[in-house]
Amino acid sequence: MPKKSKRPSGKTARRGPAPTKTTTTGPAPRTSRQPTVWERLRKNPMALLGIVVVAAMIIATIGLGSSGKSEPTPAPTLTPQATPATSQATPVAQKTPSGKKTYTAPPPMAIDANKNYTATIETDKGSIVIQLLPKVAPKTVNSFVFLSREGFYNGLTFHRVEDWVIQGGDPLGTGMGGPGYNLPAEFNSTAHITGTVAMARSSDPNSAGSQFYITKSSTPFLDNQYTVFGQVVTGLDVVNKIAIGDVMRKVTIEEQ
């Protein structure tokens, strides 16, 4: 008889298929992309804020550098007359509310440019003697001589005093008044040295009137921009003593 095959006793665990090693046939994995600076900043708002702060500081520093430059000392100025007259007709005197005379037009030419003219300003602190310069500023000297002989300056004050200049000749005492007319500019090459006398004006070159200034030191930044018409020859010590409100007791003209 054929032999019967022996069956194993007990339960036999079923075997699955043998593990096999699979080979990947797809494309190689890509290298991960590095985030851009902007993407990093978007993920880190504090870093973005820091950059903004630094940029603001740089801009502020540049601004301070440009605005930190020293500016020239403000030049002698005045408010222009509302209705400047330019006619050379005989001026007609008028009274202002303060009692001072003003005029409707500049005076006709009456000086001789070949003569010597000096003006003496008497104050409580002493006298200031000015050599006028008719050859470089004839119309301005003519006007100053006219107003002085009319007594226009008598009793007026020095309304502006700084460490480098004194200014007066305003019948209002505020820096806004004048004789009622304006003068054409007579800019010249005379340098602004200590004791230079020139006419104050507004931004309009042809706006000078009766207000004048005297420099207490060299001020070359004013050269060729204002009408120089005189030079102090005696009394620089008095110029340095003048204070705001000091009065011109009398201004007299000597002609030789």
C-alpha positions as CSV (number, residue, x, y, z in Angstrom):
1,M,0.0,0.0,0.0
2,P,1.3,3.4,-0.7
3,K,2.5,5.2,2.2
4,K,0.4,7.9,3.4
5,S,2.1,11.2,3.6
6,K,2.4,12.5,7.0
7,R,0.7,15.7,7.8
8,P,2.3,17.9,10.3
9,S,0.4,18.1,13.4
10,G,-0.7,21.5,14.7
11,K,-1.2,24.7,12.9
12,T,1.3,25.8,10.3
13,A,1.7,29.7,9.7
14,R,1.1,30.6,6.2
15,R,4.1,32.3,4.5
16,G,3.6,35.3,2.4
17,P,5.7,36.1,-0.6
18,A,9.3,36.8,0.1
19,P,10.1,40.4,0.4
20,T,11.6,41.9,-2.7
21,K,13.6,45.1,-3.0
22,T,11.9,47.6,-5.2
23,T,14.0,50.1,-7.2
24,T,12.6,53.5,-7.7
25,T,12.4,54.4,-11.4
26,G,10.9,57.9,-11.1
27,P,12.9,61.2,-11.2
28,A,15.4,62.0,-8.6
29,P,14.1,64.1,-5.7
30,R,14.6,67.8,-6.3
31,T,16.8,69.9,-4.0
32,S,14.6,72.1,-1.8
33,R,14.4,75.8,-3.0
34,Q,15.9,78.4,-0.7
35,P,13.4,81.1,0.3
36,T,14.0,84.6,-1.0
37,V,15.0,87.5,1.3
38,W,11.5,89.0,1.0
39,E,9.9,85.7,1.9
40,R,12.2,85.5,5.0
41,L,11.2,89.0,6.0
42,R,7.5,88.2,5.5
43,K,8.0,85.3,7.9
44,N,9.9,87.5,10.3
45,P,8.1,90.9,10.8
46,M,10.5,92.0,13.5
47,A,13.5,91.8,11.0
48,L,11.4,93.9,8.5
49,L,10.7,96.4,11.2
50,G,14.4,96.7,12.0
51,I,15.2,97.4,8.4
52,V,12.6,100.2,8.3
53,V,14.0,101.8,11.5
54,V,17.5,101.7,10.2
55,A,16.4,103.2,6.8
56,A,14.6,106.0,8.7
57,M,17.7,106.8,10.7
58,I,19.8,107.0,7.6
59,I,17.4,109.4,5.9
60,A,17.2,111.5,9.1
61,T,21.0,111.7,9.2
62,I,21.2,112.8,5.6
63,G,18.6,115.5,6.3
64,L,20.5,116.8,9.3
65,G,23.7,116.9,7.3
66,S,22.1,119.1,4.7
67,S,20.2,121.4,7.1
68,G,23.0,121.7,9.6
69,K,25.1,124.1,7.4
70,S,25.5,127.5,9.0
71,E,23.4,130.1,7.3
72,P,24.6,133.7,6.8
73,T,23.4,136.3,9.2
74,P,20.1,137.8,8.1
75,A,20.7,140.9,6.0
76,P,19.2,144.3,6.9
77,T,15.6,144.2,5.5
78,L,12.5,146.3,5.5
79,T,8.9,145.9,4.4
80,P,8.5,147.5,0.9
81,Q,6.3,150.6,0.6
82,A,2.8,149.9,-0.5
83,T,2.8,152.5,-3.3
84,P,6.4,153.3,-4.2
85,A,6.9,156.5,-6.3
86,T,9.6,156.7,-8.9
87,S,8.9,160.1,-10.3
88,Q,11.6,162.7,-10.0
89,A,9.1,165.5,-9.6
90,T,9.4,167.9,-6.6
91,P,8.3,165.9,-3.6
92,V,5.3,167.1,-1.6
93,A,5.6,166.6,2.1
94,Q,2.7,164.9,3.9
95,K,2.2,164.1,7.6
96,T,2.0,160.6,8.9
97,P,-0.2,159.6,11.9
98,S,3.0,159.8,14.1
99,G,3.6,163.4,13.0
100,K,6.6,162.6,10.8
101,K,6.7,164.0,7.2
102,T,6.7,161.7,4.2
103,Y,7.0,162.6,0.6
104,T,5.2,161.7,-2.7
105,A,8.4,161.3,-4.8
106,P,12.2,161.2,-4.5
107,P,13.9,164.6,-4.5
108,P,15.3,166.0,-7.7
109,M,19.1,165.7,-8.0
110,A,20.6,168.6,-6.0
111,I,24.1,167.4,-5.0
112,D,27.4,167.8,-6.8
113,A,29.1,164.4,-7.1
114,N,32.5,166.2,-7.2
115,K,32.0,167.7,-3.7
116,N,32.6,166.1,-0.3
117,Y,29.6,165.5,1.9
118,T,29.7,164.3,5.5
119,A,26.8,163.5,7.7
120,T,26.9,163.8,11.5
121,I,24.5,161.7,13.6
122,E,24.2,163.1,17.1
123,T,23.1,160.6,19.9
124,D,23.1,160.6,23.6
125,K,26.2,158.3,23.5
126,G,28.2,160.5,21.1
127,S,28.4,161.5,17.5
128,I,28.9,159.3,14.4
129,V,30.5,161.1,11.4
130,I,29.9,159.5,8.0
131,Q,31.8,160.2,4.8
132,L,29.1,160.0,2.0
133,L,30.0,158.5,-1.4
134,P,28.1,160.5,-4.1
135,K,30.2,159.2,-6.9
136,V,29.2,155.5,-6.3
137,A,25.6,156.1,-5.2
138,P,24.5,159.6,-6.3
139,K,20.8,159.1,-6.1
140,T,21.0,157.5,-2.7
141,V,23.3,160.2,-1.3
142,N,21.1,162.9,-2.8
143,S,18.1,161.4,-1.0
144,F,19.9,161.0,2.3
145,V,21.1,164.6,2.1
146,F,17.6,165.9,1.3
147,L,16.0,164.0,4.2
148,S,18.7,165.1,6.6
149,R,18.3,168.7,5.7
150,E,14.5,168.4,6.0
151,G,15.0,167.2,9.6
152,F,13.4,163.8,8.7
153,Y,15.9,161.8,10.8
154,N,15.8,164.0,13.9
155,G,14.2,162.1,16.7
156,L,14.1,158.7,14.9
157,T,15.5,155.6,16.6
158,F,17.8,152.7,15.9
159,H,15.2,150.0,15.9
160,R,17.5,147.1,15.2
161,V,20.8,146.3,17.0
162,E,22.8,143.1,16.6
163,D,26.4,142.1,17.3
164,W,27.3,143.0,13.7
165,V,24.9,145.8,12.7
166,I,22.7,148.7,13.8
167,Q,19.8,149.9,11.7
168,G,17.6,153.0,11.9
169,G,15.8,155.7,9.9
170,D,12.3,154.3,10.1
171,P,9.7,157.0,11.1
172,L,7.5,154.2,12.6
173,G,10.3,152.6,14.6
174,T,9.2,149.1,13.6
175,G,11.3,148.5,10.4
176,M,8.2,148.9,8.2
177,G,8.2,152.6,7.5
178,G,9.9,154.9,5.1
179,P,9.9,158.4,3.5
180,G,6.9,157.6,1.2
181,Y,9.0,156.8,-1.9
182,N,11.5,154.2,-3.0
183,L,14.9,154.5,-4.5
184,P,16.4,152.6,-7.5
185,A,19.2,150.2,-6.5
186,E,22.7,151.5,-6.9
187,F,24.7,148.4,-6.1
188,N,28.4,149.0,-6.3
189,S,31.7,147.3,-5.7
190,T,32.3,149.1,-2.3
191,A,33.1,146.3,0.2
192,H,31.2,146.0,3.5
193,I,33.9,146.6,6.1
194,T,33.6,147.8,9.7
195,G,31.7,151.1,9.6
196,T,30.1,150.7,6.2
197,V,26.8,152.6,5.7
198,A,24.2,151.2,3.3
199,M,20.5,151.3,2.6
200,A,18.2,148.5,3.9
201,R,15.7,147.1,1.5
202,S,13.2,144.3,1.0
203,S,13.5,141.4,-1.5
204,D,12.8,144.0,-4.2
205,P,16.2,145.6,-5.1
206,N,14.5,148.9,-5.8
207,S,12.8,149.2,-2.4
208,A,15.2,151.3,-0.4
209,G,13.9,154.5,1.2
210,S,15.1,156.1,4.5
211,Q,16.3,153.1,6.5
212,F,20.0,152.6,6.6
213,Y,22.4,150.3,8.5
214,I,26.0,150.6,9.8
215,T,28.1,147.5,10.0
216,K,30.1,146.8,13.2
217,S,32.3,144.3,11.5
218,S,33.3,143.0,8.0
219,T,30.2,141.5,6.3
220,P,31.3,140.4,2.8
221,F,28.1,138.3,2.3
222,L,26.3,141.6,1.8
223,D,28.6,142.9,-1.0
224,N,27.0,143.9,-4.3
225,Q,23.5,143.2,-2.9
226,Y,22.9,146.5,-1.1
227,T,23.5,150.2,-1.9
228,V,26.6,151.3,0.0
229,F,26.6,155.1,0.2
230,G,28.9,156.0,3.1
231,Q,31.7,155.1,5.6
232,V,32.0,156.0,9.2
233,V,35.2,158.0,9.7
234,T,34.6,159.0,13.4
235,G,32.6,157.4,16.1
236,L,32.9,153.7,15.6
237,D,33.0,153.4,19.4
238,V,29.6,155.1,19.5
239,V,28.3,152.7,16.9
240,N,29.3,149.8,19.2
241,K,27.5,151.4,22.1
242,I,24.1,152.0,20.4
243,A,21.2,150.0,21.8
244,I,17.7,149.4,20.5
245,G,15.7,152.6,21.0
246,D,18.6,155.0,21.1
247,V,17.6,158.3,19.4
248,M,19.2,160.2,16.6
249,R,18.9,163.6,18.2
250,K,20.0,165.4,15.0
251,V,21.5,164.6,11.6
252,T,23.4,167.4,9.9
253,I,25.1,167.6,6.5
254,E,28.3,169.4,5.7
255,E,29.2,170.1,2.1
256,Q,32.7,171.1,0.9
